Amino acid sequence: MPTISVEQKLLQMLLAKHGIEHDIDRLADELPLLGTDIDSCDESSLNIEIFPDRPDLLSGETLANAIRPFLHSAKSKPRLDVKQGTVTMTVAPELEHVRPVILGAIVRNVDTGTSPEEKEGFIKCLMDHQEKLHFALGRGRRRASIGVHDLSTVTAPFRVEAVPVSTQFTPLGISHPMSLEQILSQHPKGIDYAHLLDGMDAYPIIYDAHGEVLSFPPIINGDHTTVTHATTDFFIDVTGWDRRACESSLMLMALQLAERGGSVESITITGCDSIVEHLPNPAPITHTVTQRLLDGLLGRSLTDEEISTAVNRMGGEFLGRHQVEDAPNRSPKNMADIVEGDVLLSVDMPRWRFDILHPIDLVEDIAIGHGYEDLGNDVPKAPLTAVPRKDGHIRRRIRDSLQGLGLMQIQSLTLSNDHDQFEAMRWPPMGEVTRITNPITIEHTLLRQYLLPGLFRLMASNRHHDLPQAVYELGTVVRDHANSERFAFLVAEQSGGFAAIRGRIQAILRDLGAAEYAIEPLSGSMGPWLTGRSAKVVIDGVHVGCFGEMDPAVSQQYELRVPLNGAEFDISALSSVLIDPV
């Protein structure tokens, strides 16, 4: 979860503008309900952890905007104050397939502080907020990217065009012009985000009236528009593919500057589809939720006054209730369905509340705003007698048997990689492999097909401990994109040989009620087994698992130099051939 560092002096200033006294003890007690938690606090600053579902709290200014109604009963302002501006921006039709969502706003007369230290702190907070929004809403600038410019260095009107890769301008942090091709291959930001423009024949550029380049979204701004200590008027551009993410990002950046006294002005934008809009749109979004859903989840009915207070604390405005008359007269399939006769509650919420996607989100907001401690009591209205899983009995018996043999249960990650699953273990893939599209580490690129590699990894991490070590795992593997259950165990012991592992297998099969079974030698060198010291178990003609000593060549890949023996079995196969005594 992202964290923000807020200067206590800044928070005091933002709250004091509305006659509110800063109370750190109350913040620490009640901020977790708002979707934040204080990590640390000293005389000068607060380090606050922001939960992922509240990207509207990622700056000190937007946090203060949320704190006022939540903690101090101030009147909420779901509508952003926006003046009608005269600046225009035109988007070329070619941008439809390059970067179709282009938004913008102007904020004037921002109070950035009086001393150089305060001005530098403001710029740092502004850039920090921008990057956090790139992460939280922009998904690494793919869905939305933000540019912040010194308005005094550019001249309206603006235009956004699709240009060839040979186009040149001087990017931020560089003293000489570079072509777009050079920026993507040589500039640090270009190298980081070039993948967002892969496969493009043209690239987006924002120009001012004199043909000066403001921005090359989503990569880098022009050098001459850099925000400095002297900047008080700002031009914000947001581009991307996700309209909601772009609009929320634009409004949160504008809200941050408005909290510092800035005046937000709209821009008239003609989009690539020729539709003319005045942005940012200051109006809140009206959401509805049925009283049936609200009462059913909270366990009690709330009065209009209680709902209004709760919604106000969360930054919205309660508009009232009305009865539905034109909905289908049928039984709802779920509690969120609207049917004739339902009572609808209407709520205005700020357009920047990106997290409100469904009526259940309104129910959660009302519950938080009202307080969990006074929601009443209720009891289940349906019988809740548990029914065991079909494979629950055999899983329990397997655990009892393995733990009776002195093995310790572990749980490893379902994510693995080709080296551990196939190359090191000498096992082939069983059907289609389920791979991760965008893995964040080379260790986790696919969903596992075998359990033994995870046990090898565990043993490798604990090789400095005394022997014997004996562990097992009963878990899920994914083969042909479908889940299946298996169990495996691995034992490291000085005296462990084939006789020891065979004895354990015979004890397990006895505990599972296998009266007749065959132990047959494994042919070939497939798997981690030592040739001639491994076998498979066959029951009623069904191959249910393999066991044996581990080949030292496999063990050495995990830096294990002790004798190892183990097994891996298919629980579904065992269930098909063993009678369930329960």
C-alpha positions in Angstrom: 0.0 0.0 0.0 1.3 3.5 -0.8 2.3 5.8 2.0 2.4 9.6 2.1 4.4 11.9 4.4 2.5 15.0 5.5 4.1 17.9 7.3 2.1 18.7 10.5 2.5 22.4 9.7 0.8 21.9 6.3 -2.0 19.9 7.7 -2.6 22.5 10.4 -2.6 25.2 7.8 -5.1 23.4 5.5 -7.5 22.6 8.4 -7.1 26.1 10.0 -8.4 27.7 6.8 -11.8 26.3 7.8 -11.5 27.1 11.5 -10.5 23.5 12.5 -7.9 22.8 15.1 -5.4 20.0 14.4 -5.8 17.1 16.8 -3.2 14.3 16.3 -4.7 12.0 18.9 -8.1 12.1 17.2 -6.4 11.5 13.8 -4.7 8.4 15.1 -7.9 7.0 16.5 -10.3 7.6 13.6 -8.2 7.8 10.4 -8.2 4.0 9.9 -12.0 4.2 9.4 -11.4 6.6 6.5 -9.1 4.2 4.7 -5.8 5.3 6.2 -3.5 4.4 9.0 -0.7 6.4 10.7 2.6 4.5 10.5 4.6 7.0 12.5 4.4 10.5 13.9 6.9 13.0 15.2 6.9 16.7 15.9 7.2 17.7 12.3 5.5 15.0 10.1 3.0 12.2 9.8 3.7 9.0 7.8 0.3 7.8 6.7 -0.5 4.5 4.9 -3.2 4.8 2.4 -5.4 1.8 1.7 -5.6 0.9 -2.1 -9.3 1.7 -2.4 -8.9 5.4 -1.6 -6.6 7.0 -4.2 -8.3 10.3 -3.4 -6.2 10.5 -0.2 -2.7 10.4 -1.7 -1.7 14.0 -0.9 -1.8 16.1 2.2 -4.2 18.5 0.5 -6.7 15.9 -0.7 -6.4 14.1 2.7 -7.2 17.4 4.5 -10.3 17.8 2.2 -11.5 14.4 3.3 -10.7 14.9 7.0 -12.8 18.1 7.5 -16.2 16.5 7.1 -15.2 13.2 8.5 -13.7 14.3 11.8 -15.0 17.8 12.2 -18.5 17.7 10.7 -17.7 20.4 8.2 -20.1 20.7 5.2 -18.9 18.4 2.5 -18.2 19.8 -1.0 -18.8 17.0 -3.6 -18.7 19.7 -6.4 -15.4 21.1 -7.4 -15.4 24.9 -7.8 -14.6 25.5 -11.5 -14.8 28.8 -13.4 -15.5 28.9 -17.1 -12.2 29.5 -18.8 -11.4 30.8 -22.3 -8.5 28.4 -23.2 -9.1 25.8 -25.9 -7.4 22.5 -26.8 -7.9 20.6 -30.0 -7.2 16.9 -30.4 -6.3 15.5 -33.9 -8.6 12.6 -35.1 -5.4 10.4 -35.6 -5.1 10.2 -31.8 -8.1 7.8 -31.6 -5.8 4.8 -32.0 -2.7 6.3 -30.3 -4.0 7.8 -27.0 -7.6 8.7 -27.3 -8.5 10.3 -23.9 -7.0 13.8 -23.6 -8.1 16.0 -20.7 -6.9 19.3 -19.2 -7.4 22.0 -16.6 -5.9 25.3 -15.5 -5.4 26.4 -11.9 -4.3 30.0 -11.1 -3.0 31.9 -8.1 -1.9 28.8 -6.1 -0.3 29.6 -2.7 3.0 27.7 -2.9 4.5 29.1 0.3 6.6 32.1 1.2 10.1 30.8 1.8 12.3 28.8 -0.7 12.0 25.8 1.6 8.2 25.9 1.5 8.1 26.3 -2.2 10.5 23.4 -2.7 8.4 21.3 -0.3 5.3 22.2 -2.4 6.9 21.1 -5.6 8.1 17.8 -4.0 4.5 17.2 -2.8 3.0 18.0 -6.2 5.4 15.6 -8.0 4.9 12.9 -5.3 1.2 13.1 -5.7 1.5 12.9 -9.5 3.6 9.7 -9.3 1.3 8.1 -6.8 -1.6 8.7 -9.1 0.4 7.2 -11.9 0.7 4.1 -9.8 -2.7 3.9 -8.2 -5.0 5.1 -11.1 -2.7 5.1 -14.1 -1.4 1.6 -13.7 2.1 2.7 -14.5 0.9 5.4 -16.9 -0.8 2.9 -19.1 -4.4 3.9 -18.2 -3.6 7.5 -17.3 -0.5 9.8 -17.3 -0.3 13.3 -15.9 1.6 16.4 -17.0 1.9 19.5 -14.8 3.3 22.7 -16.5 4.1 26.3 -15.6 1.3 28.1 -17.4 3.3 31.3 -17.7 5.8 29.6 -20.1 3.2 28.5 -22.7 0.6 30.2 -24.9 -2.9 29.0 -25.6 -4.6 27.6 -27.6 -3.2 24.1 -27.3 -3.4 21.3 -29.8 -2.6 17.6 -29.6 -1.3 15.9 -32.7 0.0 12.5 -33.8 3.6 13.0 -35.1 6.4 10.8 -36.6 9.2 9.4 -34.5 11.6 11.9 -36.1 9.9 14.9 -34.3 12.3 16.8 -32.0 12.0 18.9 -28.8 14.0 19.5 -25.6 12.7 17.1 -22.9 12.8 17.7 -19.2 16.2 17.4 -17.7 18.0 17.7 -21.0 19.7 20.8 -22.4 19.5 20.0 -26.1 16.8 18.8 -28.6 16.2 15.1 -29.0 14.0 13.1 -31.5 11.2 11.0 -30.1 13.2 7.9 -31.2 16.2 9.1 -29.1 14.0 9.9 -26.1 12.5 6.4 -26.1 15.9 4.7 -26.4 18.2 7.1 -24.4 16.3 9.2 -21.9 15.7 7.5 -18.5 11.9 8.1 -18.7 11.8 7.0 -22.3 13.5 3.8 -21.4 11.1 3.2 -18.5 7.9 3.8 -20.4 8.7 3.1 -24.1 6.7 -0.1 -23.9 3.5 1.9 -23.6 4.0 3.1 -27.2 5.1 -0.2 -28.7 3.7 -0.8 -32.1 2.7 2.8 -32.7 3.3 4.4 -36.1 2.7 7.9 -34.7 3.2 9.5 -31.3 1.2 12.0 -29.3 2.6 15.5 -28.8 0.9 18.6 -27.1 1.8 21.9 -28.7 1.1 25.5 -27.7 0.1 28.3 -30.0 3.8 29.0 -30.9 4.5 25.3 -31.8 6.4 24.7 -28.6 6.2 21.2 -27.2 4.5 21.0 -23.8 4.5 17.2 -23.4 5.2 13.9 -25.1 2.7 11.8 -23.2 3.0 9.4 -21.4 6.8 9.8 -21.5 8.1 13.2 -20.6 7.3 17.0 -20.5 9.1 19.7 -22.4 12.0 21.3 -20.5 10.7 24.9 -20.7 7.4 24.2 -18.9 9.1 23.0 -15.7 7.4 24.0 -12.5 9.7 26.4 -10.4 9.6 28.4 -7.2 8.1 31.3 -9.2 5.2 29.2 -10.6 1.7 30.1 -9.3 -0.4 29.3 -12.4 -0.6 25.7 -13.7 -1.7 23.8 -16.8 -2.5 20.2 -16.2 -2.9 17.6 -18.9 -4.0 14.0 -18.5 -3.9 11.5 -21.3 -4.6 7.8 -21.5 -7.0 5.0 -22.4 -9.3 4.8 -19.4 -11.7 7.8 -19.2 -12.6 7.3 -15.5 -9.0 7.0 -14.4 -8.0 10.1 -16.5 -10.9 12.2 -15.1 -10.2 11.2 -11.5 -6.5 12.0 -11.9 -7.2 15.4 -13.4 -9.7 16.3 -10.7 -7.4 15.2 -7.9 -4.5 17.2 -9.2 -6.8 20.2 -9.5 -8.2 19.6 -6.0 -4.7 19.5 -4.5 -4.0 22.9 -6.0 -7.4 24.3 -5.1 -6.8 23.4 -1.5 -3.9 25.7 -1.6 -6.1 28.6 -2.7 -5.9 28.0 -6.4 -8.8 28.9 -8.8 -9.7 26.1 -11.2 -10.6 27.1 -14.7 -12.2 24.8 -17.4 -10.7 24.2 -20.8 -12.8 23.8 -23.9 -11.5 20.5 -25.5 -12.5 19.3 -28.9 -11.7 15.5 -28.8 -10.5 13.2 -31.5 -14.1 12.2 -32.0 -15.0 16.0 -32.6 -17.1 16.1 -29.4 -16.6 19.4 -27.5 -16.4 19.3 -23.7 -15.7 21.8 -21.0 -13.3 20.1 -18.5 -12.9 19.4 -15.7 -16.6 18.7 -15.2 -17.4 20.0 -11.7 -20.6 18.2 -11.1 -20.7 15.3 -8.7 -22.0 11.8 -9.8 -25.4 10.7 -8.5 -25.4 7.1 -7.2 -28.4 5.1 -6.0 -28.8 2.2 -3.6 -32.0 0.4 -2.6 -33.1 0.7 1.0 -33.6 -3.1 0.9 -29.9 -3.6 0.2 -28.8 -1.0 2.8 -31.1 -2.3 5.6 -30.3 -5.9 4.8 -26.5 -5.5 5.1 -26.5 -3.1 8.0 -29.1 -4.9 10.0 -31.2 -1.9 10.8 -33.0 1.0 9.1 -31.4 4.4 9.2 -33.3 7.7 9.3 -32.8 10.4 6.7 -30.8 12.4 9.2 -28.5 9.5 10.0 -27.9 8.8 6.3 -27.3 12.5 5.6 -24.8 12.7 8.4 -23.0 9.6 7.3 -22.8 10.5 3.7 -21.6 14.0 4.6 -18.8 12.6 6.6 -17.7 10.6 3.5 -17.6 13.7 1.4 -21.0 13.3 -0.4 -24.5 14.7 -0.1 -27.7 12.8 0.5 -30.4 13.8 -2.0 -33.4 11.9 -0.5 -35.5 8.8 -1.3 -38.1 7.9 -3.8 -40.1 4.8 -4.7 -39.5 2.9 -7.9 -42.6 2.7 -10.1 -41.3 1.7 -13.6 -39.0 -1.2 -12.8 -39.9 -4.8 -13.7 -42.3 -6.3 -11.2 -40.3 -9.5 -10.4 -38.3 -11.0 -7.7 -34.7 -9.7 -7.5 -31.9 -12.2 -8.4 -29.7 -10.4 -5.9 -30.0 -7.7 -3.3 -28.7 -5.0 -5.6 -31.4 -5.5 -8.3 -34.0 -2.8 -8.5 -37.6 -4.0 -8.7 -41.0 -2.2 -8.6 -41.8 -0.9 -5.1 -38.2 -0.5 -4.0 -37.2 2.6 -2.2 -34.1 4.2 -3.8 -31.7 6.4 -1.8 -29.9 9.0 -4.0 -26.5 10.2 -3.1 -24.1 12.8 -4.8 -20.5 11.8 -4.5 -17.4 13.6 -5.8 -16.4 12.8 -9.3 -12.9 12.0 -8.1 -14.1 9.1 -5.8 -12.8 6.5 -8.3 -13.5 3.7 -5.8 -17.3 3.9 -6.0 -18.2 1.3 -8.6 -21.3 -0.5 -7.2 -24.2 0.1 -4.8 -22.3 -2.0 -2.2 -19.6 0.7 -2.1 -22.3 3.2 -1.1 -23.4 0.8 1.7 -19.8 0.6 2.9 -19.4 4.4 2.9 -22.7 4.9 4.8 -21.6 2.3 7.4 -18.2 3.9 7.8 -19.8 7.4 8.1 -22.4 6.3 10.6 -20.0 4.2 12.6 -19.8 0.4 12.9 -20.4 0.5 16.7 -24.1 1.4 16.3 -25.5 -0.8 13.5 -27.7 -3.0 15.6 -27.8 -6.8 15.9 -29.2 -9.5 13.7 -29.2 -13.3 13.4 -28.9 -15.5 10.3 -32.3 -16.1 8.6 -31.2 -19.3 6.7 -30.0 -22.6 8.0 -26.2 -22.7 8.0 -25.4 -26.3 8.8 -22.0 -27.1 7.2 -21.6 -29.8 4.6 -18.1 -31.3 4.2 -16.3 -31.1 0.9 -16.5 -34.2 -1.2 -12.7 -34.7 -0.8 -12.6 -33.5 2.8 -12.5 -36.9 4.4 -9.5 -38.3 2.4 -7.6 -35.0 2.9 -8.1 -35.3 6.6 -7.0 -38.9 6.7 -3.9 -38.0 4.6 -2.9 -35.3 7.0 -3.5 -37.6 10.0 -1.3 -40.3 8.4 1.6 -37.9 7.4 1.6 -36.1 10.8 1.6 -39.5 12.5 4.8 -40.3 10.6 6.4 -37.2 12.1 6.1 -34.9 9.1 5.4 -31.2 9.5 2.9 -29.6 7.2 3.9 -26.5 5.2 2.2 -24.3 2.7 4.2 -22.9 -0.2 3.2 -20.4 -3.0 1.0 -21.6 -5.8 3.2 -19.5 -8.1 6.4 -21.0 -9.4 8.7 -21.0 -12.5 9.8 -23.2 -15.4 13.2 -23.9 -13.8 11.8 -25.3 -10.5 8.8 -27.1 -12.0 10.3 -28.7 -15.1 14.0 -28.1 -15.7 15.4 -28.9 -12.3 12.9 -31.7 -11.5 13.2 -33.2 -15.0 9.4 -33.4 -15.3 7.6 -32.5 -18.5 4.6 -30.1 -18.4 1.3 -32.0 -17.9 -1.0 -30.4 -20.4 -1.3 -26.7 -20.9 0.8 -24.5 -18.5 -1.1 -21.5 -16.9 1.3 -18.6 -17.2 1.2 -15.1 -15.6 0.8 -12.4 -18.3 2.8 -9.7 -16.5 4.9 -11.4 -13.8 6.7 -9.0 -11.4 9.5 -11.5 -10.7 11.2 -14.3 -12.6 10.5 -16.6 -9.6 6.8 -16.4 -10.2 5.9 -16.8 -13.8 3.3 -19.7 -13.8 1.0 -21.7 -11.6 2.6 -24.8 -10.3 1.9 -28.3 -11.7 3.9 -30.2 -9.0 4.4 -29.8 -5.2 7.9 -31.3 -4.7 9.7 -28.2 -6.1 8.2 -26.1 -3.3 9.5 -28.6 -0.7 13.0 -28.5 -2.3 13.0 -24.7 -2.0 12.0 -25.0 1.7 14.7 -27.5 2.4 17.2 -25.3 0.7 16.2 -22.4 2.9 16.6 -24.5 6.1 19.7 -26.5 5.2 21.6 -24.9 8.1 19.3 -26.7 10.6 20.0 -30.1 12.1 18.7 -33.3 10.5 16.4 -35.1 10.2 13.9 -32.7 8.5 10.6 -34.0 7.2 7.9 -31.8 5.6 4.8 -32.4 3.6 2.3 -30.3 1.6 -1.3 -31.0 0.7 -2.3 -28.4 -1.9 -3.6 -27.3 -5.3 -1.8 -27.6 -8.6 -3.0 -26.3 -12.0 -2.9 -28.5 -15.1 -4.6 -27.7 -18.4 -5.9 -24.5 -16.6 -7.9 -26.6 -14.1 -7.2 -27.1 -10.4 -6.4 -30.5 -9.0 -5.3 -31.7 -5.5 -2.1 -33.5 -4.7 0.1 -34.2 -1.7 3.9 -34.6 -1.5 6.5 -35.0 1.2 10.3 -34.8 1.4 12.6 -36.1 4.1 16.2 -35.3 4.7 18.0 -37.8 6.9 21.4 -39.4 7.1 20.1 -43.0 7.1 17.3 -42.5 4.6 17.2 -45.0 1.8 14.7 -46.8 -0.4 13.7 -49.1 2.5 12.8 -46.1 4.6 10.7 -44.3 2.0 9.0 -47.6 1.1 8.0 -48.2 4.7 6.5 -44.7 4.9 4.5 -45.3 1.7 3.2 -48.7 3.0 2.1 -47.0 6.3 0.3 -44.2 4.4 -1.5 -46.7 2.1 -2.5 -48.8 5.2 -3.9 -45.7 6.9 -5.9 -44.8 3.7 -7.4 -48.3 3.6 -5.7 -49.6 0.5 -6.0 -53.4 0.9 -4.4 -54.3 -2.4 -1.9 -52.3 -4.4 1.2 -52.8 -6.6 4.6 -51.1 -6.3 6.2 -51.1 -9.7 9.7 -49.8 -10.7 9.9 -46.5 -12.6 11.4 -46.7 -16.1 13.6 -44.0 -17.5 15.0 -41.0 -15.8 12.0 -38.7 -15.8 11.5 -36.8 -12.6 13.8 -36.1 -9.6 14.1 -39.8 -8.7 17.4 -41.8 -8.4 17.4 -44.5 -11.1 16.8 -48.0 -9.6 15.7 -46.5 -6.3 12.2 -45.3 -7.1 8.8 -46.7 -7.8 5.2 -46.0 -8.6 2.1 -47.0 -6.8 -0.7 -48.6 -8.8 -4.2 -49.4 -7.3 -6.8 -51.2 -9.5 -4.8 -50.3 -12.6 -4.6 -46.6 -11.7 -1.3 -44.9 -11.3 -1.8 -42.8 -8.1 1.7 -41.6 -7.3 5.5 -42.0 -7.3 8.1 -42.2 -4.5 11.8 -42.9 -4.1 15.2 -41.5 -3.3 16.1 -38.2 -4.8 18.9 -38.0 -7.4 21.9 -36.0 -6.0 22.1 -34.2 -9.3 18.7 -32.7 -8.6 19.4 -32.0 -5.0 22.7 -30.1 -5.8 20.7 -27.6 -7.9 19.2 -26.5 -4.6 22.6 -26.7 -2.8 21.3 -29.8 -0.8 24.0 -32.3 -0.1 22.2 -34.7 2.2 20.3 -37.9 1.3 16.7 -37.0 0.4 13.7 -39.2 -0.2 10.1 -38.3 -0.9 6.9 -38.8 -2.8 4.1 -37.1 -4.7 0.5 -38.5 -5.1 -2.6 -37.4 -6.9 -5.5 -37.1 -4.4 -8.2 -37.3 -7.1 -6.7 -40.6 -8.4 -6.6 -42.0 -4.8 -10.3 -40.9 -4.2 -11.3 -42.8 -7.4 -9.9 -46.1 -6.3 -10.2 -46.1 -2.5 -13.5 -46.6 -0.6 -14.4 -43.7 1.7 -15.1 -45.3 5.1 -17.1 -42.2 6.2 
